[in-house]
């Protein structure tokens, strides 16, 4: 996870010699080239409880379940 100077957070996907690809989790209007970006030291955390699993499981098309 990274955080821009504006407070908007994102996640770095590809690290190259000359640039870094980041998925922005918010509005990009306050972000401009050359802005300071820092790592947060945390990882992405997505809660996934029983209700989420049941929703996923019951919504899978039957053709995929049979495969």
BAKEZA-9965 format. One record per residue: residue number from 1; x, y, z of N, C-alpha, C in turn. Coordinates in Angstrom, 1 decimal, decimal comma. Atoms other than C-alpha are relative to their C-alpha. Example, Ala and Ser with C-alpha at 12.3 -4.5 7.8 and 13.67 -1.06 7.14 Angstrom:
# BAKEZA-9965
pt n=1 | n.u=0,9 | n.v=-1,2 | n.w=0,0 | ca.u=12,3 | ca.v=-4,5 | ca.w=7,8 | c.u=0,9 | c.v=1,2 | c.w=0,0
pt n=2 | n.u=-0,9 | n.v=-1,1 | n.w=0,0 | ca.u=13,7 | ca.v=-1,1 | ca.w=7,1 | c.u=-0,8 | c.v=1,1 | c.w=0,8
This chain:
# BAKEZA-9965
pt n=1 | n.u=0,8 | n.v=-1,2 | n.w=0,0 | ca.u=0,0 | ca.v=0,0 | ca.w=0,0 | c.u=0,9 | c.v=1,2 | c.w=0,0
pt n=2 | n.u=-0,7 | n.v=-1,3 | n.w=0,1 | ca.u=1,1 | ca.v=3,5 | ca.w=-0,8 | c.u=-1,0 | c.v=1,1 | c.w=0,3
pt n=3 | n.u=0,8 | n.v=-1,1 | n.w=-0,2 | ca.u=-0,2 | ca.v=6,9 | ca.w=0,2 | c.u=0,6 | c.v=1,3 | c.w=-0,6
pt n=4 | n.u=-0,4 | n.v=-1,2 | n.w=0,6 | ca.u=0,0 | ca.v=10,1 | ca.w=-1,8 | c.u=0,0 | c.v=1,2 | c.w=1,0
pt n=5 | n.u=0,0 | n.v=-1,1 | n.w=-0,8 | ca.u=0,7 | ca.v=13,5 | ca.w=-0,3 | c.u=-1,4 | c.v=0,5 | c.w=0,3
pt n=6 | n.u=1,3 | n.v=-0,5 | n.w=-0,2 | ca.u=-3,0 | ca.v=14,3 | ca.w=-0,7 | c.u=-0,8 | c.v=-0,9 | c.w=1,0
pt n=7 | n.u=0,6 | n.v=0,9 | n.w=-0,9 | ca.u=-3,9 | ca.v=11,3 | ca.w=1,6 | c.u=-0,7 | c.v=-1,1 | c.w=-0,8
pt n=8 | n.u=0,6 | n.v=1,0 | n.w=0,8 | ca.u=-5,3 | ca.v=9,2 | ca.w=-1,3 | c.u=1,0 | c.v=-1,3 | c.w=0,1
pt n=9 | n.u=-0,8 | n.v=1,3 | n.w=-0,1 | ca.u=-4,1 | ca.v=5,5 | ca.w=-1,0 | c.u=-0,1 | c.v=-0,8 | c.w=-1,3
pt n=10 | n.u=0,0 | n.v=0,8 | n.w=1,2 | ca.u=-3,3 | ca.v=3,0 | ca.w=-3,6 | c.u=0,9 | c.v=-1,2 | c.w=0,3
pt n=11 | n.u=-0,9 | n.v=1,1 | n.w=-0,1 | ca.u=-1,4 | ca.v=-0,2 | ca.w=-4,3 | c.u=0,9 | c.v=-0,1 | c.w=-1,2
pt n=12 | n.u=-1,0 | n.v=0,1 | n.w=1,1 | ca.u=1,7 | ca.v=-0,6 | ca.w=-6,4 | c.u=-0,1 | c.v=-1,4 | c.w=-0,6
pt n=13 | n.u=0,1 | n.v=1,3 | n.w=0,8 | ca.u=1,3 | ca.v=-3,3 | ca.w=-9,1 | c.u=1,3 | c.v=-0,4 | c.w=-0,7
pt n=14 | n.u=-1,2 | n.v=0,4 | n.w=0,8 | ca.u=4,3 | ca.v=-3,1 | ca.w=-11,3 | c.u=1,1 | c.v=1,0 | c.w=0,4
pt n=15 | n.u=-1,2 | n.v=-0,8 | n.w=-0,3 | ca.u=7,8 | ca.v=-1,8 | ca.w=-10,3 | c.u=1,0 | c.v=-0,1 | c.w=-1,2
pt n=16 | n.u=-0,9 | n.v=0,0 | n.w=1,1 | ca.u=10,0 | ca.v=-0,8 | ca.w=-13,2 | c.u=1,1 | c.v=1,0 | c.w=0,3
pt n=17 | n.u=-1,1 | n.v=-0,8 | n.w=-0,2 | ca.u=13,3 | ca.v=1,0 | ca.w=-13,5 | c.u=-0,4 | c.v=1,5 | c.w=0,0
pt n=18 | n.u=0,4 | n.v=-1,4 | n.w=0,2 | ca.u=11,7 | ca.v=4,3 | ca.w=-14,6 | c.u=-1,3 | c.v=0,4 | c.w=0,5
pt n=19 | n.u=1,3 | n.v=-0,3 | n.w=-0,5 | ca.u=8,2 | ca.v=4,1 | ca.w=-13,3 | c.u=-0,7 | c.v=-1,1 | c.w=0,8
pt n=20 | n.u=0,8 | n.v=1,0 | n.w=-0,8 | ca.u=5,7 | ca.v=2,4 | ca.w=-11,0 | c.u=-1,5 | c.v=0,1 | c.w=-0,3
pt n=21 | n.u=1,4 | n.v=0,0 | n.w=0,2 | ca.u=2,2 | ca.v=1,4 | ca.w=-11,8 | c.u=-0,8 | c.v=-0,1 | c.w=1,3
pt n=22 | n.u=0,8 | n.v=0,0 | n.w=-1,3 | ca.u=-0,3 | ca.v=2,2 | ca.w=-9,0 | c.u=-1,5 | c.v=0,0 | c.w=-0,3
pt n=23 | n.u=1,4 | n.v=0,0 | n.w=0,1 | ca.u=-4,0 | ca.v=1,4 | ca.w=-8,7 | c.u=-0,4 | c.v=1,0 | c.w=1,2
pt n=24 | n.u=0,3 | n.v=-1,1 | n.w=-1,0 | ca.u=-5,5 | ca.v=4,5 | ca.w=-6,9 | c.u=-1,4 | c.v=-0,4 | c.w=0,6
pt n=25 | n.u=1,2 | n.v=0,3 | n.w=-0,7 | ca.u=-8,2 | ca.v=3,8 | ca.w=-4,3 | c.u=-0,7 | c.v=1,3 | c.w=0,4
pt n=26 | n.u=0,6 | n.v=-1,3 | n.w=-0,2 | ca.u=-9,9 | ca.v=7,2 | ca.w=-4,6 | c.u=0,1 | c.v=0,9 | c.w=-1,2
pt n=27 | n.u=0,0 | n.v=-0,9 | n.w=1,1 | ca.u=-10,1 | ca.v=10,3 | ca.w=-6,6 | c.u=1,4 | c.v=0,4 | c.w=-0,4
pt n=28 | n.u=-1,3 | n.v=-0,3 | n.w=0,5 | ca.u=-7,1 | ca.v=11,0 | ca.w=-8,8 | c.u=0,2 | c.v=1,5 | c.w=-0,3
pt n=29 | n.u=-0,1 | n.v=-1,4 | n.w=0,3 | ca.u=-7,8 | ca.v=14,7 | ca.w=-9,2 | c.u=1,0 | c.v=0,7 | c.w=0,8
pt n=30 | n.u=-1,0 | n.v=-0,7 | n.w=-0,9 | ca.u=-5,5 | ca.v=15,7 | ca.w=-6,3 | c.u=1,4 | c.v=-0,6 | c.w=-0,2
pt n=31 | n.u=-1,3 | n.v=0,6 | n.w=0,2 | ca.u=-2,6 | ca.v=13,6 | ca.w=-7,7 | c.u=0,6 | c.v=0,5 | c.w=-1,3
pt n=32 | n.u=-0,7 | n.v=-0,5 | n.w=1,2 | ca.u=-0,1 | ca.v=15,0 | ca.w=-10,1 | c.u=1,4 | c.v=-0,6 | c.w=-0,1
pt n=33 | n.u=-1,3 | n.v=0,5 | n.w=0,2 | ca.u=3,2 | ca.v=13,9 | ca.w=-11,6 | c.u=1,0 | c.v=0,7 | c.w=0,9
pt n=34 | n.u=-1,1 | n.v=-0,6 | n.w=-0,8 | ca.u=6,1 | ca.v=14,5 | ca.w=-9,2 | c.u=-0,5 | c.v=0,0 | c.w=1,5
pt n=35 | n.u=0,5 | n.v=0,0 | n.w=-1,4 | ca.u=3,9 | ca.v=14,2 | ca.w=-6,0 | c.u=0,8 | c.v=-1,0 | c.w=0,8
pt n=36 | n.u=-0,6 | n.v=0,9 | n.w=-0,9 | ca.u=5,5 | ca.v=12,6 | ca.w=-3,0 | c.u=-0,9 | c.v=-1,2 | c.w=0,3
pt n=37 | n.u=0,8 | n.v=1,2 | n.w=-0,3 | ca.u=4,3 | ca.v=9,0 | ca.w=-2,4 | c.u=0,8 | c.v=-0,8 | c.w=1,0
pt n=38 | n.u=-0,7 | n.v=0,8 | n.w=-0,9 | ca.u=5,2 | ca.v=6,9 | ca.w=0,6 | c.u=-0,7 | c.v=-1,3 | c.w=0,2
pt n=39 | n.u=0,6 | n.v=1,3 | n.w=-0,4 | ca.u=4,7 | ca.v=3,3 | ca.w=1,6 | c.u=-0,7 | c.v=0,1 | c.w=1,3
pt n=40 | n.u=0,7 | n.v=0,0 | n.w=-1,3 | ca.u=2,3 | ca.v=2,7 | ca.w=4,4 | c.u=0,5 | c.v=-1,1 | c.w=1,0
pt n=41 | n.u=-0,5 | n.v=1,1 | n.w=-0,8 | ca.u=3,9 | ca.v=-0,5 | ca.w=5,7 | c.u=-1,1 | c.v=-1,0 | c.w=0,3
pt n=42 | n.u=1,1 | n.v=1,0 | n.w=-0,2 | ca.u=0,6 | ca.v=-2,3 | ca.w=5,6 | c.u=-0,3 | c.v=-0,7 | c.w=-1,3
pt n=43 | n.u=0,4 | n.v=0,8 | n.w=1,2 | ca.u=-0,8 | ca.v=-4,9 | ca.w=3,2 | c.u=-1,5 | c.v=0,2 | c.w=-0,2
pt n=44 | n.u=1,4 | n.v=-0,1 | n.w=0,2 | ca.u=-4,2 | ca.v=-4,9 | ca.w=1,6 | c.u=-0,8 | c.v=-1,0 | c.w=0,8
pt n=45 | n.u=0,8 | n.v=0,9 | n.w=-0,9 | ca.u=-6,8 | ca.v=-6,4 | ca.w=3,9 | c.u=-1,4 | c.v=0,0 | c.w=-0,5
pt n=46 | n.u=1,4 | n.v=0,0 | n.w=0,5 | ca.u=-10,1 | ca.v=-7,5 | ca.w=2,5 | c.u=-0,8 | c.v=-1,0 | c.w=0,9
pt n=47 | n.u=0,7 | n.v=0,9 | n.w=-0,8 | ca.u=-12,6 | ca.v=-8,9 | ca.w=5,0 | c.u=-0,9 | c.v=-1,0 | c.w=-0,8
pt n=48 | n.u=0,8 | n.v=1,0 | n.w=0,7 | ca.u=-14,3 | ca.v=-12,1 | ca.w=3,8 | c.u=-0,6 | c.v=-1,0 | c.w=1,0
pt n=49 | n.u=0,6 | n.v=0,9 | n.w=-1,0 | ca.u=-16,7 | ca.v=-13,7 | ca.w=6,2 | c.u=-0,9 | c.v=-1,0 | c.w=-0,7
pt n=50 | n.u=0,9 | n.v=1,1 | n.w=0,5 | ca.u=-19,3 | ca.v=-16,5 | ca.w=5,8 | c.u=-1,0 | c.v=0,6 | c.w=-1,0
pt n=51 | n.u=1,0 | n.v=-0,6 | n.w=0,9 | ca.u=-21,9 | ca.v=-14,1 | ca.w=4,2 | c.u=0,6 | c.v=0,3 | c.w=-1,4
pt n=52 | n.u=-0,7 | n.v=-0,3 | n.w=1,3 | ca.u=-19,4 | ca.v=-13,1 | ca.w=1,5 | c.u=0,2 | c.v=-1,3 | c.w=-0,8
pt n=53 | n.u=-0,2 | n.v=1,3 | n.w=0,7 | ca.u=-18,5 | ca.v=-16,7 | ca.w=0,7 | c.u=-1,3 | c.v=-0,6 | c.w=-0,5
pt n=54 | n.u=1,3 | n.v=0,5 | n.w=0,5 | ca.u=-22,2 | ca.v=-17,7 | ca.w=0,5 | c.u=-0,5 | c.v=0,7 | c.w=-1,2
pt n=55 | n.u=0,4 | n.v=-0,8 | n.w=1,2 | ca.u=-22,9 | ca.v=-14,9 | ca.w=-1,9 | c.u=0,8 | c.v=-0,4 | c.w=-1,2
pt n=56 | n.u=-0,8 | n.v=0,4 | n.w=1,1 | ca.u=-20,0 | ca.v=-15,9 | ca.w=-4,1 | c.u=-0,4 | c.v=-1,4 | c.w=-0,5
pt n=57 | n.u=0,4 | n.v=1,4 | n.w=0,4 | ca.u=-20,9 | ca.v=-19,6 | ca.w=-4,0 | c.u=-1,3 | c.v=-0,1 | c.w=-0,7
pt n=58 | n.u=1,3 | n.v=0,1 | n.w=0,6 | ca.u=-24,5 | ca.v=-19,2 | ca.w=-4,8 | c.u=-0,2 | c.v=0,7 | c.w=-1,3
pt n=59 | n.u=0,1 | n.v=-0,8 | n.w=1,2 | ca.u=-23,9 | ca.v=-16,8 | ca.w=-7,6 | c.u=0,8 | c.v=-0,5 | c.w=-1,2
pt n=60 | n.u=-0,8 | n.v=0,6 | n.w=1,1 | ca.u=-21,5 | ca.v=-19,0 | ca.w=-9,6 | c.u=-1,0 | c.v=-0,7 | c.w=-1,0
pt n=61 | n.u=0,9 | n.v=0,6 | n.w=1,0 | ca.u=-23,2 | ca.v=-20,0 | ca.w=-12,9 | c.u=0,1 | c.v=-1,5 | c.w=0,1
pt n=62 | n.u=0,0 | n.v=1,5 | n.w=-0,1 | ca.u=-24,2 | ca.v=-23,7 | ca.w=-12,8 | c.u=0,9 | c.v=-0,7 | c.w=-1,0
pt n=63 | n.u=-0,9 | n.v=0,6 | n.w=1,0 | ca.u=-22,2 | ca.v=-24,4 | ca.w=-16,0 | c.u=1,4 | c.v=0,0 | c.w=0,5
pt n=64 | n.u=-1,4 | n.v=0,0 | n.w=-0,6 | ca.u=-19,0 | ca.v=-23,4 | ca.w=-14,1 | c.u=0,1 | c.v=-1,0 | c.w=1,1
pt n=65 | n.u=0,0 | n.v=1,0 | n.w=-1,1 | ca.u=-19,9 | ca.v=-25,6 | ca.w=-11,1 | c.u=0,1 | c.v=-1,4 | c.w=-0,6
pt n=66 | n.u=-0,1 | n.v=1,4 | n.w=0,5 | ca.u=-20,3 | ca.v=-28,7 | ca.w=-13,3 | c.u=1,3 | c.v=-0,2 | c.w=-0,7
pt n=67 | n.u=-1,3 | n.v=0,2 | n.w=0,7 | ca.u=-17,0 | ca.v=-28,1 | ca.w=-15,1 | c.u=1,1 | c.v=-0,7 | c.w=0,8
